[in-house]
Amino acid sequence: MTVEIHGKCDPRFEPVKDIIASSIEAGDDVGVSFAVTLEGEPVVDLYAGYLDAEKSRPWQEDTIVNVYSTTKTMSFLCALVLNDRGQLDFDENVARYWPEFAQGGKENVKVWHLMDHAAGLSGLDVPVSLEDLYDWDKIVGLLAAQKPWWEPGTQTGYHAITQGFLIGEVVRRVSGKSIGRFFQDEVAMPLGADFFIGVPESEFGRIGNLIPPPNVAPASGDGAPDSISARTFANPSTLATDSWTPGWRKAEIPA
């Protein structure tokens, strides 16, 4: 094994090191972090490789990466905290907390519809650019004006990017804090969790780049250009390399 593996590993799980090394040697991975907790005890906590395709910066113990839709779970936690405090009722209309939302037939859309991918707002009719995603007020304003693509509550459809803005704006209206700030203050900092919704520039140096496989097209739904899934992923279309940019890293994109 020529790849240097760092970290701790219970002897029972030594083969994990070989798997990590093989993946890096084969070029399937450039940098890796892998951890396992068994019955409440950490048994694997390993890292190896590099932060970038040029292999100029070693992967570190505290390297962080863009995790895409895992961030939805963090958004849910923020809403659940407010619910637990009695400040947010999932059975209430969204418009109770966000009055501008009551446009386009959305007067009776419930908070749980947002949580359940059931709001009919998986995408936008107005074309938006990648940079528009960095403008919170613009996106939530467009979502407030958007007509649902199906009757809210009757079915679900993956709200790939919009769900975070929808939940995040409710959190902001209730708490007075952006969802990134609320998450840091109420979830990440109390738990000592090294996770951000909107990364401070001071942490940029330890971010591992997402390196896409060659010849992989952006997600495009089910292939039918006029389908809800295709429209959801096409506006805007994003690439893994977008996450390398300061704009993406600093933005609060909570889905």
Backbone as CSV, one residue per row, in Angstrom:
resi,resn,N_x,N_y,N_z,CA_x,CA_y,CA_z,C_x,C_y,C_z
1,MET,0.852,-1.192,0.000,0.000,0.000,0.000,0.885,1.239,0.000
2,THR,0.812,2.042,-1.071,1.675,3.221,-1.194,0.999,4.498,-0.727
3,VAL,-0.312,4.486,-0.598,-1.032,5.666,-0.138,-0.911,5.774,1.375
4,GLU,-0.569,6.957,1.848,-0.436,7.161,3.293,-1.812,7.444,3.890
5,ILE,-2.230,6.612,4.824,-3.525,6.742,5.479,-3.318,7.319,6.875
6,HIS,-4.077,8.363,7.183,-3.961,9.010,8.491,-5.214,8.742,9.321
7,GLY,-5.059,8.900,10.637,-6.205,8.788,11.512,-6.160,7.551,12.384
8,LYS,-7.325,7.167,12.878,-7.434,6.063,13.824,-8.363,4.992,13.270
9,CYS,-8.037,3.742,13.613,-8.844,2.634,13.117,-8.741,1.458,14.079
10,ASP,-9.884,0.981,14.542,-9.924,-0.227,15.351,-9.352,-1.384,14.533
11,PRO,-8.511,-2.234,15.122,-7.913,-3.351,14.369,-8.929,-4.222,13.635
12,ARG,-10.143,-4.284,14.143,-11.166,-5.091,13.471,-11.519,-4.560,12.095
13,PHE,-11.211,-3.285,11.867,-11.627,-2.650,10.620,-10.437,-2.233,9.753
14,GLU,-9.293,-2.858,9.961,-8.094,-2.548,9.182,-8.318,-2.640,7.666
15,PRO,-9.155,-3.567,7.162,-9.370,-3.633,5.709,-9.911,-2.337,5.110
16,VAL,-10.512,-1.481,5.936,-11.002,-0.200,5.417,-9.843,0.610,4.839
17,LYS,-8.689,0.530,5.474,-7.516,1.252,4.967,-7.157,0.797,3.553
18,ASP,-7.231,-0.510,3.310,-6.907,-1.033,1.993,-7.903,-0.541,0.940
19,ILE,-9.166,-0.457,1.336,-10.187,0.020,0.400,-9.939,1.482,0.034
20,ILE,-9.620,2.302,1.034,-9.330,3.710,0.773,-8.107,3.843,-0.124
21,ALA,-7.058,3.119,0.196,-5.834,3.188,-0.598,-6.086,2.748,-2.037
22,SER,-6.819,1.676,-2.208,-7.102,1.172,-3.553,-7.899,2.180,-4.361
23,SER,-8.839,2.844,-3.718,-9.661,3.831,-4.411,-8.826,5.007,-4.897
24,ILE,-7.908,5.469,-4.058,-7.051,6.588,-4.446,-6.050,6.154,-5.515
25,GLU,-5.456,4.993,-5.338,-4.481,4.500,-6.321,-5.116,4.299,-7.701
26,ALA,-6.380,3.877,-7.719,-7.070,3.644,-8.989,-7.568,4.937,-9.618
27,GLY,-7.493,6.045,-8.898,-7.984,7.310,-9.416,-9.470,7.524,-9.228
28,ASP,-10.123,6.623,-8.498,-11.557,6.791,-8.242,-11.818,7.897,-7.236
29,ASP,-10.868,8.139,-6.359,-10.928,9.238,-5.408,-9.594,9.968,-5.416
30,VAL,-9.660,11.273,-5.109,-8.444,12.073,-4.947,-8.165,12.277,-3.469
31,GLY,-9.209,12.551,-2.708,-9.093,12.693,-1.267,-10.282,12.051,-0.593
32,VAL,-10.082,11.573,0.623,-11.112,10.786,1.313,-11.109,11.094,2.804
33,SER,-12.310,11.217,3.371,-12.515,11.103,4.813,-13.547,10.008,5.022
34,PHE,-13.337,9.171,6.028,-14.292,8.099,6.303,-14.311,7.821,7.791
35,ALA,-15.518,7.813,8.352,-15.649,7.571,9.786,-16.833,6.648,10.050
36,VAL,-16.695,5.810,11.067,-17.748,4.880,11.472,-17.867,4.910,12.981
37,THR,-19.104,4.968,13.460,-19.381,4.835,14.881,-20.186,3.561,15.086
38,LEU,-19.737,2.718,15.991,-20.400,1.442,16.262,-20.862,1.424,17.711
39,GLU,-22.168,1.293,17.889,-22.748,1.253,19.234,-22.265,2.421,20.094
40,GLY,-22.234,3.593,19.473,-21.871,4.805,20.186,-20.396,5.080,20.314
41,GLU,-19.560,4.177,19.818,-18.117,4.358,19.922,-17.501,4.529,18.537
42,PRO,-16.620,5.549,18.347,-15.937,5.706,17.061,-14.941,4.568,16.851
43,VAL,-15.067,3.867,15.735,-14.169,2.744,15.457,-13.304,2.996,14.218
44,VAL,-13.727,3.923,13.364,-12.939,4.294,12.191,-13.001,5.803,12.042
45,ASP,-11.853,6.428,11.878,-11.775,7.867,11.606,-10.507,8.101,10.800
46,LEU,-10.619,7.968,9.482,-9.457,7.959,8.590,-9.557,9.041,7.529
47,TYR,-8.406,9.483,7.033,-8.380,10.423,5.908,-7.083,10.222,5.132
48,ALA,-7.136,10.586,3.854,-5.983,10.382,2.977,-6.174,11.190,1.700
49,GLY,-5.095,11.370,0.953,-5.181,11.995,-0.358,-5.017,13.497,-0.331
50,TYR,-5.713,14.166,-1.285,-5.509,15.598,-1.519,-6.837,16.333,-1.652
51,LEU,-6.757,17.661,-1.474,-7.929,18.509,-1.556,-8.289,18.893,-2.981
52,ASP,-7.351,18.753,-3.905,-7.563,19.277,-5.248,-7.041,18.298,-6.295
53,ALA,-7.497,18.476,-7.530,-7.107,17.586,-8.623,-5.615,17.665,-8.914
54,GLU,-5.022,18.813,-8.641,-3.579,18.988,-8.880,-2.728,18.298,-7.819
55,LYS,-3.375,17.821,-6.763,-2.694,17.155,-5.650,-1.615,18.037,-5.031
56,SER,-1.990,19.312,-4.881,-1.043,20.278,-4.324,-1.247,20.508,-2.826
57,ARG,-2.424,20.115,-2.304,-2.718,20.351,-0.891,-3.222,19.062,-0.258
58,PRO,-2.528,18.546,0.734,-2.949,17.287,1.367,-4.304,17.413,2.056
59,TRP,-5.056,16.339,1.992,-6.297,16.232,2.761,-5.960,16.234,4.241
60,GLN,-6.730,16.968,5.031,-6.432,17.123,6.448,-7.527,16.501,7.320
61,GLU,-7.213,16.382,8.587,-8.183,15.834,9.536,-9.449,16.678,9.594
62,ASP,-9.306,18.009,9.404,-10.456,18.904,9.501,-10.953,19.382,8.135
63,THR,-10.618,18.668,7.072,-11.122,19.022,5.740,-12.643,18.935,5.715
64,ILE,-13.274,19.912,5.068,-14.718,19.890,4.883,-15.030,19.902,3.393
65,VAL,-16.205,19.422,3.034,-16.592,19.341,1.622,-18.044,19.785,1.456
66,ASN,-18.358,20.186,0.243,-19.743,20.484,-0.122,-20.547,19.179,-0.092
67,VAL,-21.675,19.182,0.613,-22.419,17.926,0.784,-23.806,17.955,0.140
68,TYR,-24.055,18.960,-0.685,-25.315,18.998,-1.432,-26.530,18.755,-0.537
69,SER,-27.358,17.750,-0.884,-28.682,17.626,-0.256,-28.648,17.161,1.190
70,THR,-27.497,16.753,1.702,-27.413,16.501,3.137,-27.794,17.757,3.915
71,THR,-27.603,18.915,3.296,-27.940,20.178,3.942,-29.442,20.295,4.190
72,LYS,-30.257,19.587,3.414,-31.697,19.597,3.682,-31.980,19.132,5.118
73,THR,-31.280,18.116,5.554,-31.471,17.618,6.910,-31.175,18.708,7.933
74,MET,-30.154,19.506,7.685,-29.820,20.590,8.600,-30.915,21.657,8.601
75,SER,-31.517,21.903,7.435,-32.638,22.838,7.361,-33.817,22.325,8.178
76,PHE,-34.090,21.015,8.046,-35.180,20.417,8.822,-34.934,20.591,10.320
77,LEU,-33.684,20.395,10.744,-33.359,20.534,12.166,-33.704,21.926,12.668
78,CYS,-33.436,22.936,11.849,-33.752,24.306,12.257,-35.257,24.474,12.436
79,ALA,-36.034,23.951,11.484,-37.487,24.038,11.601,-37.989,23.243,12.802
80,LEU,-37.379,22.088,13.048,-37.793,21.253,14.182,-37.493,21.931,15.524
81,VAL,-36.385,22.657,15.596,-36.066,23.394,16.816,-37.166,24.411,17.105
82,LEU,-37.564,25.149,16.065,-38.610,26.157,16.244,-39.946,25.512,16.597
83,ASN,-40.220,24.359,15.992,-41.450,23.640,16.328,-41.436,23.178,17.782
84,ASP,-40.292,22.661,18.218,-40.160,22.171,19.588,-40.352,23.303,20.597
85,ARG,-39.989,24.515,20.197,-40.146,25.677,21.087,-41.548,26.272,21.005
86,GLY,-42.395,25.711,20.154,-43.748,26.233,20.013,-43.845,27.470,19.153
87,GLN,-42.790,27.782,18.404,-42.777,28.979,17.576,-43.200,28.716,16.132
88,LEU,-43.234,27.452,15.729,-43.563,27.099,14.349,-44.483,25.882,14.359
89,ASP,-45.648,26.039,13.731,-46.642,24.969,13.661,-46.652,24.422,12.235
90,PHE,-46.328,23.154,12.069,-46.256,22.561,10.739,-47.620,22.469,10.061
91,ASP,-48.699,22.522,10.821,-50.040,22.464,10.251,-50.596,23.840,9.897
92,GLU,-49.844,24.887,10.181,-50.273,26.242,9.843,-49.952,26.558,8.380
93,ASN,-50.683,27.536,7.836,-50.369,28.024,6.504,-49.026,28.756,6.523
94,VAL,-48.238,28.539,5.481,-46.958,29.239,5.368,-47.167,30.748,5.445
95,ALA,-48.270,31.218,4.859,-48.522,32.657,4.792,-48.695,33.297,6.166
96,ARG,-48.983,32.494,7.184,-49.062,33.065,8.543,-47.715,33.655,8.941
97,TYR,-46.661,32.993,8.551,-45.313,33.431,8.918,-44.673,34.288,7.821
98,TRP,-45.098,34.074,6.595,-44.494,34.715,5.420,-45.646,35.237,4.555
99,PRO,-46.216,36.402,4.897,-47.438,36.876,4.239,-47.339,36.990,2.719
100,GLU,-46.171,37.373,2.204,-46.010,37.533,0.754,-46.157,36.215,-0.002
101,PHE,-46.089,35.116,0.723,-46.190,33.794,0.107,-47.595,33.513,-0.427
102,ALA,-48.585,34.231,0.077,-49.986,33.972,-0.274,-50.325,34.561,-1.643
103,GLN,-49.553,34.170,-2.654,-49.790,34.584,-4.031,-49.949,33.328,-4.884
104,GLY,-50.554,33.490,-6.046,-50.614,32.395,-7.008,-51.339,31.162,-6.513
105,GLY,-52.329,31.347,-5.641,-53.075,30.195,-5.148,-52.410,29.444,-4.023
106,LYS,-51.473,30.080,-3.318,-50.734,29.391,-2.252,-51.205,29.758,-0.853
107,GLU,-52.389,30.353,-0.756,-52.864,30.822,0.547,-52.957,29.695,1.580
108,ASN,-53.249,28.494,1.128,-53.457,27.382,2.061,-52.329,26.352,2.038
109,VAL,-51.203,26.704,1.473,-50.043,25.807,1.527,-49.549,25.744,2.969
110,LYS,-49.395,24.538,3.478,-48.987,24.326,4.864,-47.464,24.249,4.989
111,VAL,-46.997,24.507,6.187,-45.560,24.375,6.437,-45.118,22.938,6.171
112,TRP,-45.941,21.960,6.542,-45.534,20.566,6.325,-45.422,20.246,4.837
113,HIS,-46.148,20.974,3.979,-45.976,20.781,2.537,-44.550,21.111,2.107
114,LEU,-43.980,22.156,2.696,-42.583,22.506,2.389,-41.653,21.395,2.860
115,MET,-41.897,20.894,4.048,-41.037,19.869,4.629,-41.122,18.552,3.859
116,ASP,-42.263,18.305,3.225,-42.555,17.010,2.621,-42.393,17.005,1.094
117,HIS,-41.756,18.028,0.525,-41.622,18.126,-0.941,-42.988,18.110,-1.621
118,ALA,-44.009,18.623,-0.939,-45.377,18.532,-1.447,-45.968,19.887,-1.814
119,ALA,-45.162,20.944,-1.842,-45.696,22.292,-2.056,-45.943,22.630,-3.518
120,GLY,-45.476,21.785,-4.444,-45.631,22.092,-5.860,-44.700,23.183,-6.346
121,LEU,-43.641,23.445,-5.598,-42.713,24.535,-5.910,-41.296,24.011,-6.119
122,SER,-41.192,22.913,-6.850,-39.876,22.291,-7.043,-38.981,23.083,-7.988
123,GLY,-39.550,24.044,-8.692,-38.762,24.867,-9.608,-39.441,26.197,-9.843
124,LEU,-38.862,26.974,-10.739,-39.340,28.325,-11.019,-39.634,28.488,-12.508
125,ASP,-40.678,29.265,-12.799,-40.985,29.581,-14.197,-40.061,30.674,-14.725
126,VAL,-39.658,31.585,-13.852,-38.763,32.670,-14.252,-37.339,32.132,-14.352
127,PRO,-36.671,32.326,-15.488,-35.286,31.840,-15.597,-34.378,32.497,-14.560
128,VAL,-33.555,31.689,-13.909,-32.591,32.215,-12.946,-31.205,31.681,-13.277
129,SER,-30.212,32.479,-12.989,-28.822,32.097,-13.227,-28.236,31.477,-11.975
130,LEU,-27.067,30.899,-12.124,-26.371,30.354,-10.958,-26.149,31.454,-9.926
131,GLU,-25.732,32.635,-10.394,-25.450,33.737,-9.474,-26.704,34.192,-8.741
132,ASP,-27.874,34.012,-9.361,-29.114,34.377,-8.677,-29.307,33.565,-7.401
133,LEU,-28.781,32.346,-7.371,-28.911,31.516,-6.171,-28.210,32.141,-4.974
134,TYR,-27.291,33.044,-5.229,-26.556,33.685,-4.144,-27.319,34.894,-3.587
135,ASP,-28.439,35.241,-4.214,-29.248,36.395,-3.824,-30.506,35.878,-3.125
136,TRP,-30.450,35.784,-1.820,-31.545,35.190,-1.048,-32.872,35.889,-1.324
137,ASP,-32.879,37.209,-1.235,-34.129,37.944,-1.377,-34.744,37.742,-2.754
138,LYS,-33.920,37.644,-3.781,-34.452,37.442,-5.130,-35.131,36.084,-5.245
139,ILE,-34.477,35.041,-4.769,-35.045,33.693,-4.910,-36.318,33.543,-4.089
140,VAL,-36.334,34.009,-2.853,-37.552,33.843,-2.052,-38.669,34.728,-2.580
141,GLY,-38.313,35.856,-3.182,-39.328,36.686,-3.811,-39.963,35.995,-4.998
142,LEU,-39.135,35.320,-5.801,-39.663,34.562,-6.943,-40.518,33.391,-6.470
143,LEU,-40.104,32.725,-5.404,-40.891,31.606,-4.875,-42.219,32.089,-4.299
144,ALA,-42.224,33.263,-3.691,-43.470,33.805,-3.163,-44.464,34.079,-4.289
145,ALA,-43.964,34.499,-5.448,-44.828,34.817,-6.580,-45.172,33.608,-7.440
146,GLN,-44.414,32.525,-7.313,-44.559,31.352,-8.176,-45.875,30.619,-7.952
147,LYS,-46.518,30.201,-9.040,-47.689,29.334,-8.951,-47.229,27.885,-8.831
148,PRO,-47.854,27.112,-7.981,-47.464,25.698,-7.839,-47.619,24.937,-9.150
149,TRP,-46.737,23.975,-9.363,-46.790,23.124,-10.554,-47.758,21.955,-10.368
150,TRP,-48.221,21.713,-9.148,-49.296,20.757,-8.897,-50.022,21.213,-7.627
151,GLU,-51.174,20.653,-7.360,-51.943,21.057,-6.195,-51.190,20.678,-4.928
152,PRO,-50.801,21.663,-4.132,-50.007,21.378,-2.933,-50.687,20.374,-2.020
153,GLY,-49.892,19.447,-1.524,-50.385,18.450,-0.589,-50.930,17.198,-1.221
154,THR,-51.138,17.191,-2.543,-51.727,16.024,-3.194,-50.693,15.004,-3.618
155,GLN,-49.457,15.433,-3.817,-48.386,14.518,-4.192,-47.052,15.176,-3.876
156,THR,-46.004,14.392,-3.959,-44.674,14.923,-3.683,-43.832,14.940,-4.957
157,GLY,-42.877,15.835,-4.979,-41.928,15.935,-6.084,-40.679,16.605,-5.570
158,TYR,-39.553,16.060,-5.877,-38.293,16.482,-5.265,-37.998,17.962,-5.501
159,HIS,-37.962,18.738,-4.427,-37.625,20.158,-4.476,-36.109,20.282,-4.309
160,ALA,-35.383,20.055,-5.380,-33.934,19.868,-5.315,-33.211,21.046,-4.677
161,ILE,-33.498,22.247,-5.130,-32.843,23.438,-4.596,-33.819,24.313,-3.834
162,THR,-35.053,24.389,-4.301,-36.006,25.349,-3.727,-36.397,25.038,-2.294
163,GLN,-36.357,23.770,-1.897,-36.817,23.433,-0.554,-36.055,24.191,0.524
164,GLY,-34.756,24.337,0.348,-33.964,25.033,1.349,-34.342,26.500,1.480
165,PHE,-34.610,27.138,0.350,-35.034,28.539,0.405,-36.411,28.668,1.055
166,LEU,-37.314,27.743,0.749,-38.661,27.790,1.319,-38.626,27.615,2.839
167,ILE,-37.961,26.570,3.301,-37.851,26.359,4.742,-37.042,27.472,5.388
168,GLY,-35.975,27.868,4.714,-35.098,28.890,5.262,-35.790,30.220,5.461
169,GLU,-36.687,30.576,4.530,-37.385,31.851,4.693,-38.387,31.785,5.840
170,VAL,-39.027,30.637,6.020,-39.919,30.486,7.183,-39.113,30.614,8.468
171,VAL,-37.955,29.967,8.523,-37.086,30.072,9.696,-36.696,31.525,9.939
172,ARG,-36.369,32.235,8.865,-35.968,33.645,9.003,-37.120,34.502,9.512
173,ARG,-38.319,34.255,8.986,-39.464,35.059,9.405,-39.806,34.804,10.873
174,VAL,-39.661,33.583,11.319,-40.003,33.244,12.704,-38.911,33.694,13.677
175,SER,-37.652,33.451,13.311,-36.552,33.673,14.262,-35.878,35.029,14.127
176,GLY,-36.023,35.656,12.956,-35.310,36.901,12.704,-33.876,36.701,12.252
177,LYS,-33.462,35.428,12.089,-32.101,35.115,11.652,-32.138,34.371,10.321
178,SER,-31.116,34.591,9.493,-30.991,33.751,8.311,-30.816,32.313,8.760
179,ILE,-31.147,31.367,7.885,-31.055,29.972,8.296,-29.608,29.570,8.574
180,GLY,-28.653,30.180,7.868,-27.248,29.885,8.147,-26.846,30.336,9.535
181,ARG,-27.285,31.541,9.909,-26.972,32.054,11.240,-27.697,31.265,12.313
182,PHE,-28.985,30.962,12.066,-29.757,30.188,13.039,-29.122,28.819,13.246
183,PHE,-28.733,28.170,12.150,-28.131,26.846,12.267,-26.850,26.900,13.091
184,GLN,-25.998,27.898,12.855,-24.766,28.008,13.624,-25.056,28.226,15.101
185,ASP,-25.974,29.145,15.401,-26.233,29.523,16.785,-26.953,28.434,17.569
186,GLU,-27.889,27.744,16.914,-28.792,26.865,17.647,-28.502,25.371,17.480
187,VAL,-27.732,25.018,16.454,-27.462,23.601,16.201,-25.960,23.309,16.187
188,ALA,-25.236,23.912,15.250,-23.831,23.547,15.055,-22.963,23.891,16.263
189,MET,-23.037,25.137,16.728,-22.176,25.542,17.834,-22.487,24.803,19.127
190,PRO,-23.744,24.655,19.538,-24.018,23.901,20.764,-23.557,22.453,20.701
191,LEU,-23.585,21.853,19.501,-23.185,20.450,19.356,-21.717,20.282,18.978
192,GLY,-21.037,21.378,18.707,-19.659,21.278,18.238,-19.563,20.652,16.864
193,ALA,-20.559,20.889,16.012,-20.607,20.299,14.673,-19.911,21.206,13.669
194,ASP,-18.977,20.638,12.930,-18.193,21.395,11.951,-18.948,21.406,10.618
195,PHE,-20.014,22.203,10.570,-20.906,22.220,9.414,-21.407,23.646,9.237
196,PHE,-21.493,24.084,7.979,-21.908,25.456,7.696,-22.980,25.480,6.614
197,ILE,-23.926,26.389,6.751,-24.799,26.773,5.637,-24.377,28.192,5.288
198,GLY,-23.443,28.295,4.340,-22.760,29.552,4.068,-21.430,29.537,4.802
199,VAL,-20.355,29.267,4.072,-19.046,29.058,4.701,-18.292,30.389,4.827
200,PRO,-17.788,30.726,6.003,-16.968,31.936,6.146,-15.674,31.808,5.336
201,GLU,-15.202,32.913,4.809,-13.964,32.891,4.026,-12.801,32.331,4.826
202,SER,-12.846,32.493,6.135,-11.753,32.005,6.977,-11.597,30.491,6.897
203,GLU,-12.634,29.780,6.421,-12.592,28.317,6.352,-12.316,27.799,4.941
204,PHE,-12.166,28.683,3.963,-12.010,28.256,2.571,-10.797,27.352,2.367
205,GLY,-9.728,27.609,3.116,-8.478,26.881,2.897,-8.548,25.405,3.215
206,ARG,-9.580,24.972,3.920,-9.680,23.554,4.266,-10.828,22.849,3.545
207,ILE,-11.326,23.460,2.497,-12.394,22.840,1.712,-11.787,21.934,0.638
208,GLY,-12.271,20.704,0.575,-11.874,19.786,-0.486,-12.781,19.976,-1.699
209,ASN,-12.175,20.161,-2.866,-12.968,20.368,-4.075,-13.710,19.096,-4.484
210,LEU,-14.947,19.266,-4.924,-15.663,18.161,-5.554,-15.173,18.039,-6.990
211,ILE,-14.639,16.890,-7.336,-14.067,16.680,-8.671,-14.976,15.716,-9.421
212,PRO,-15.720,16.200,-10.413,-16.669,15.320,-11.103,-15.957,14.332,-12.009
213,PRO,-16.533,13.157,-12.208,-15.988,12.222,-13.199,-16.065,12.859,-14.585
214,PRO,-15.221,12.441,-15.515,-15.272,13.021,-16.858,-16.553,12.657,-17.584
215,ASN,-16.999,13.571,-18.438,-18.133,13.330,-19.342,-19.432,13.017,-18.615
216,VAL,-19.656,13.692,-17.487,-20.909,13.536,-16.761,-21.716,14.812,-16.925
217,ALA,-22.909,14.698,-17.491,-23.766,15.852,-17.724,-24.486,16.235,-16.439
218,PRO,-24.938,17.495,-16.331,-25.720,17.884,-15.152,-26.996,17.070,-15.049
219,ALA,-27.534,16.965,-13.842,-28.799,16.264,-13.642,-29.885,16.912,-14.478
220,SER,-30.735,16.088,-15.101,-31.749,16.626,-16.006,-33.106,15.962,-15.831
221,GLY,-33.360,15.384,-14.674,-34.658,14.779,-14.437,-34.844,13.516,-15.238
222,ASP,-36.064,13.287,-15.725,-36.366,12.032,-16.412,-36.124,12.079,-17.909
223,GLY,-35.583,13.196,-18.411,-35.242,13.277,-19.825,-36.266,13.986,-20.679
224,ALA,-37.543,14.023,-20.288,-38.561,14.740,-21.045,-38.428,16.230,-20.745
225,PRO,-38.107,17.064,-21.744,-37.747,18.460,-21.469,-38.853,19.292,-20.833
226,ASP,-40.127,18.900,-21.018,-41.215,19.679,-20.445,-41.758,19.071,-19.151
227,SER,-41.114,18.008,-18.661,-41.577,17.367,-17.434,-41.219,18.210,-16.221
228,ILE,-41.918,17.948,-15.127,-41.625,18.672,-13.890,-40.205,18.393,-13.425
229,SER,-39.764,17.144,-13.511,-38.414,16.834,-13.036,-37.359,17.530,-13.881
230,ALA,-37.545,17.577,-15.194,-36.576,18.240,-16.067,-36.536,19.733,-15.779
231,ARG,-37.697,20.338,-15.617,-37.738,21.779,-15.340,-37.141,22.088,-13.967
232,THR,-37.317,21.153,-13.033,-36.755,21.338,-11.691,-35.235,21.460,-11.748
233,PHE,-34.591,20.580,-12.518,-33.130,20.547,-12.543,-32.511,21.502,-13.567
234,ALA,-33.331,22.011,-14.480,-32.774,22.841,-15.556,-32.680,24.314,-15.208
235,ASN,-33.353,24.750,-14.154,-33.433,26.189,-13.887,-33.171,26.490,-12.417
236,PRO,-31.888,26.776,-12.064,-30.714,26.756,-12.949,-30.068,25.375,-12.965
237,SER,-29.277,25.134,-13.964,-28.478,23.921,-14.024,-27.150,24.186,-13.323
238,THR,-26.754,23.281,-12.445,-25.518,23.480,-11.687,-24.537,22.347,-11.942
239,LEU,-23.274,22.647,-11.757,-22.181,21.690,-11.929,-21.425,21.529,-10.613
240,ALA,-20.772,20.393,-10.454,-19.979,20.169,-9.240,-18.914,21.243,-9.070
241,THR,-18.343,21.688,-10.175,-17.268,22.681,-10.104,-17.769,24.054,-9.666
242,ASP,-19.082,24.288,-9.713,-19.606,25.548,-9.186,-19.276,25.690,-7.705
243,SER,-19.166,24.552,-7.022,-18.899,24.587,-5.579,-17.474,25.017,-5.258
244,TRP,-16.640,25.170,-6.286,-15.270,25.648,-6.065,-15.224,27.166,-5.893
245,THR,-16.292,27.862,-6.273,-16.254,29.321,-6.352,-16.577,29.971,-5.012
246,PRO,-16.010,31.154,-4.764,-16.339,31.862,-3.518,-17.819,32.176,-3.394
247,GLY,-18.476,32.508,-4.509,-19.898,32.832,-4.464,-20.724,31.690,-3.933
248,TRP,-20.460,30.489,-4.445,-21.195,29.295,-3.984,-20.904,29.019,-2.517
249,ARG,-19.642,29.087,-2.160,-19.242,28.717,-0.803,-19.838,29.647,0.242
250,LYS,-19.905,30.916,-0.061,-20.422,31.886,0.907,-21.944,31.924,0.959
251,ALA,-22.592,31.514,-0.131,-24.045,31.621,-0.214,-24.733,30.630,0.733
252,GLU,-25.893,31.007,1.210,-26.736,30.099,1.981,-27.690,29.428,0.996
253,ILE,-27.366,28.178,0.636,-28.201,27.391,-0.268,-28.580,26.146,0.537
254,PRO,-29.636,26.212,1.326,-29.862,25.215,2.382,-30.448,23.883,1.917
255,ALA,-30.448,23.630,0.617,-30.921,22.331,0.134,-29.811,21.569,-0.563
